[in-house]
Amino acid sequence: MHFLITGGAGFLGAHLANRLVTEGHHVRVVDDLSNGDRNHLSPAIHFHRGDVNNIPFMWSMLQDVDCVYHLAARVSVAQSMLYPRDYNDANVGGTVSVMEAMRDAGVRRVVFASSGAIYGDLPQQPVNEAMNPNPDSPYAVSKWSAEQYVHTIGNLWGIETVALRIFNAYGPRQSLPVSHAPVVPRFLHQALGGGSLVLFGDGSQTRDFIYVSDVVAALLSAAQANHVDREVINVGSGRETSIARLADLAEEVTGRSTNRVRNTSRPGGAQRLVADISRARRLLGWEPQVTLVEGLALTVAEDQRFHSHELTHPG
């Protein structure tokens, strides 16, 4: 098959692209490199730097494509609170542009990477797709809005659409921005470097951490599964882990003791969030394979191997 991945040089996109080419597919990646790194992509991937809001460019990229993975997005919850207009432009406007270009190019299916963040703080856990989302950040609102555009435009123009609400994905080569870094790479980096682990809130809040290879497996299935048109599907581990427990596991897999610092002046987000993954099991034939402790250990080992390769093979 011929695939186009928007945001394909980012964390999830690069893992997905590399997996697809190993399975013999033709893969085209579009990324503006605002967050992505093309060095994470296999040489077999056709990389193009560009903006998804450039519809003529996107139309040219979509020729002969069977399925689009739309992953391009701005993804920081905290940053979205400071720059909501930018998040709307990128995540909502960019999605509409991709759908317009797909319509004009005649592409038959899109798999949209949505987010578990759209559920917000709901009293009933685990959360399932039939619940009304309660988004508590501009990022979450942008993802929910983009879902509606994907399905509505798909319905109008005969494009098959499926949205995967991906929970806290983690794994090797996840970016570590200076501010608002995701919690898993932040904890692992700080533990390995002998730094302190900063827990926002009291550390009792819970999340659903899902290893990147399991997310990729769900994405692969969503591109070819039957009876998923217009579906919204949770992709998580189905297991609830507190941030304090994650800190314990970071120490365990790195073999380092750390100092814990609790920052109660900054909220820790929703108190609880864990996915009901029964729909993914039923529609995608999918089951997560990697436990959290296994995934953290794999992340540490793969990142150390990757960085040692970079040092011995610069450029």
C-alpha positions in Angstrom: 0.0 0.0 0.0 1.0 3.6 -0.4 0.8 5.7 2.8 1.3 9.4 3.6 2.1 10.3 7.2 1.7 13.9 8.2 3.9 14.7 11.2 5.8 11.6 10.2 9.2 12.8 11.5 7.7 13.2 15.0 7.8 10.6 17.8 4.8 8.5 16.8 5.1 9.2 13.1 8.7 8.1 12.8 8.1 4.8 14.6 5.0 4.2 12.4 6.8 5.1 9.2 9.8 2.9 9.9 7.5 -0.1 10.8 5.5 0.4 7.5 8.6 0.3 5.3 9.9 -2.8 7.0 6.6 -4.4 6.0 7.1 -3.5 2.4 4.8 -0.5 2.1 5.6 2.7 0.2 5.8 5.6 2.7 5.8 9.3 2.1 6.3 11.6 5.1 5.3 15.3 5.3 6.7 17.2 8.3 7.6 20.9 8.9 10.3 19.8 11.4 9.1 22.1 14.1 9.3 19.2 16.4 10.3 16.2 14.3 13.7 14.9 13.3 14.2 13.4 9.9 17.3 11.5 11.2 14.9 9.1 13.0 13.5 8.0 9.6 14.7 5.1 7.5 16.4 6.1 4.2 13.7 4.1 2.4 11.1 6.7 3.4 10.3 9.5 1.0 10.6 12.6 3.2 9.2 16.1 2.2 9.4 19.1 4.4 6.2 21.2 4.3 3.2 22.6 6.0 -0.1 20.7 6.0 -2.0 24.0 5.6 -0.4 24.3 2.1 -3.2 22.6 0.2 -1.6 22.6 -3.3 1.5 21.0 -1.7 -0.6 18.5 0.1 -2.5 17.6 -3.0 0.7 16.9 -4.8 1.8 14.7 -1.9 -1.4 12.7 -2.0 -1.2 11.4 -5.5 -1.5 7.6 -5.6 -1.9 7.4 -1.8 -4.2 4.7 -0.4 -4.4 5.9 3.2 -3.3 9.0 5.2 -2.2 8.9 8.8 -2.8 12.4 10.0 -0.4 12.9 13.0 0.8 16.4 12.4 -0.1 18.5 15.5 1.1 20.6 18.3 0.9 18.5 21.4 1.7 20.3 24.6 -1.3 20.7 26.9 0.5 23.3 29.0 1.7 25.3 25.9 -1.8 25.3 24.5 -3.0 27.2 27.5 -0.6 30.0 26.6 -1.1 29.9 22.8 -4.6 28.6 22.1 -4.9 30.3 18.7 -1.7 28.6 17.5 -3.1 25.3 18.6 -6.4 25.9 16.8 -4.6 26.9 13.6 -2.3 23.9 13.6 -4.6 21.2 15.0 -8.0 22.2 13.7 -7.0 24.3 10.6 -4.3 21.8 9.6 -6.8 18.9 9.8 -9.4 20.7 7.7 -6.6 21.4 5.1 -5.6 17.7 5.0 -9.2 16.6 4.5 -9.8 19.2 1.7 -6.6 18.0 -0.1 -7.7 14.3 0.4 -11.1 15.1 -1.0 -9.5 16.7 -4.1 -6.9 13.9 -4.6 -9.5 11.1 -4.1 -7.8 9.3 -1.1 -10.1 6.7 0.4 -9.2 6.5 4.1 -7.7 8.6 6.8 -6.6 7.5 10.3 -6.6 10.5 12.6 -4.4 10.5 15.7 -6.6 12.0 18.4 -5.9 12.1 22.1 -7.2 10.6 25.4 -6.8 14.2 26.7 -10.2 15.1 25.3 -11.9 13.2 28.1 -10.6 15.6 30.7 -11.5 14.9 34.4 -14.5 12.5 34.3 -15.8 10.9 37.5 -16.3 7.5 35.9 -13.2 5.4 35.1 -12.1 3.8 32.8 -13.4 6.2 30.1 -15.1 4.8 27.1 -15.9 6.3 23.7 -19.6 6.7 24.4 -18.9 9.2 27.2 -19.2 13.0 26.6 -15.7 14.5 26.6 -14.9 17.2 29.1 -11.8 18.8 27.6 -9.9 21.0 30.0 -7.3 22.6 27.7 -7.2 24.2 24.3 -5.1 21.2 23.1 -7.9 18.8 24.1 -10.5 21.1 22.5 -8.5 21.2 19.3 -8.3 17.4 19.1 -12.0 17.0 19.8 -12.8 19.6 17.2 -10.5 18.0 14.6 -12.3 14.6 15.2 -15.6 16.2 14.3 -14.2 17.8 11.1 -12.6 14.5 10.1 -15.8 12.5 10.4 -18.1 15.3 9.0 -16.0 15.9 5.9 -15.4 12.2 5.5 -19.2 11.6 5.5 -19.8 14.5 3.0 -17.2 13.3 0.6 -17.1 9.5 0.9 -13.8 9.3 2.7 -13.4 6.4 5.3 -12.4 7.9 8.6 -11.3 6.5 11.9 -10.0 8.4 14.9 -7.7 6.8 17.5 -7.8 8.5 20.9 -4.2 7.7 22.0 -3.4 8.0 25.7 0.0 8.6 27.2 2.3 7.2 24.5 6.0 6.8 25.4 9.1 5.0 24.1 12.5 5.5 22.5 13.5 8.8 20.8 10.7 10.7 22.4 11.6 14.4 22.4 12.5 16.2 25.6 11.7 19.9 25.2 13.2 22.3 27.7 9.7 23.2 29.0 6.6 21.0 29.4 8.4 17.8 28.7 6.3 14.6 28.7 6.5 12.9 32.1 8.1 9.5 31.0 11.2 10.8 29.2 11.5 13.6 31.8 11.6 11.1 34.7 14.0 8.7 32.9 16.3 11.5 31.8 16.4 13.0 35.3 16.9 9.6 37.0 19.8 8.6 34.7 21.4 12.1 35.2 21.1 12.0 39.0 18.6 14.8 39.0 15.4 15.3 41.0 12.0 14.0 39.9 9.5 16.8 40.0 5.9 15.6 40.6 3.2 18.2 39.9 0.3 18.0 42.4 0.7 15.3 45.0 1.7 12.5 42.6 -1.5 10.6 43.2 -3.1 11.5 39.9 -3.2 8.5 37.4 -2.6 8.1 33.7 -2.7 5.3 31.2 0.8 4.8 29.7 1.0 2.9 26.4 4.3 1.8 24.7 4.9 3.1 21.2 5.1 -0.3 19.5 1.6 -1.0 20.8 0.3 2.3 19.5 1.9 1.5 16.1 0.2 -1.9 16.0 -3.2 -0.1 16.6 -2.4 2.4 13.8 -1.5 -0.4 11.4 -4.7 -2.2 12.1 -6.9 0.9 11.8 -5.6 1.4 8.2 -6.9 -1.9 7.0 -9.6 -3.1 9.4 -13.2 -3.5 8.1 -16.2 -1.8 9.8 -14.3 1.1 11.4 -15.6 3.9 9.2 -16.6 6.9 11.4 -15.4 5.1 14.5 -13.6 6.6 17.5 -11.4 4.1 19.3 -9.4 4.4 22.5 -5.8 3.2 22.4 -4.3 2.8 25.8 -3.0 0.0 28.0 -6.2 -0.2 30.0 -4.0 0.0 33.2 -4.0 2.9 35.6 -0.7 4.1 37.0 -0.1 7.0 39.5 2.6 9.5 38.8 4.3 8.5 42.1 4.3 4.9 41.0 5.9 5.9 37.6 8.6 7.7 39.6 9.2 4.4 41.5 9.5 2.5 38.2 11.9 5.1 36.7 14.2 4.4 39.7 13.7 0.6 39.2 14.6 0.4 35.5 17.5 2.9 35.7 18.9 1.5 39.0 19.2 5.0 40.4 17.9 6.5 43.6 16.3 10.0 43.1 15.2 12.9 45.1 11.5 13.6 44.8 10.2 17.2 44.6 6.5 17.9 44.8 5.4 21.1 43.1 1.9 21.7 44.5 1.7 25.2 43.0 1.2 23.8 39.5 -1.8 21.5 39.1 -1.2 17.9 37.9 -4.2 17.8 35.5 -7.0 15.4 35.6 -7.0 13.3 38.8 -7.6 10.0 37.1 -7.5 8.9 33.4 -7.5 5.3 32.1 -8.8 3.9 28.9 -11.5 1.3 28.4 -10.0 -0.5 25.4 -12.8 -3.0 24.7 -13.7 -1.3 21.4 -10.1 -1.6 20.2 -10.1 -5.2 21.0 -13.4 -5.8 19.1 -12.8 -3.6 16.1 -9.1 -3.8 15.6 -8.3 -7.2 16.9 -5.7 -5.4 19.0 -4.3 -6.1 22.4 -1.4 -4.2 24.1 1.7 -6.4 24.5 4.2 -4.4 26.5 3.8 -3.8 30.2 4.9 -0.5 31.7 8.0 -1.8 33.4 9.0 -3.7 30.2 8.4 -0.5 28.1 10.4 1.7 30.4 13.3 -0.7 30.3 13.1 -1.0 26.5 13.1 2.8 26.3 16.2 3.2 28.4 18.1 0.5 26.5 17.0 1.7 23.0 17.8 5.4 23.8 21.3 4.5 25.1 22.0 2.4 22.0 20.7 5.2 19.8 22.8 7.9 21.5 25.9 5.7 21.5 25.4 5.2 17.7 25.1 8.9 17.2 28.3 9.5 19.0 30.2 6.9 16.9 28.5 7.9 13.7 28.0 11.6 13.8 26.0 13.2 11.0 
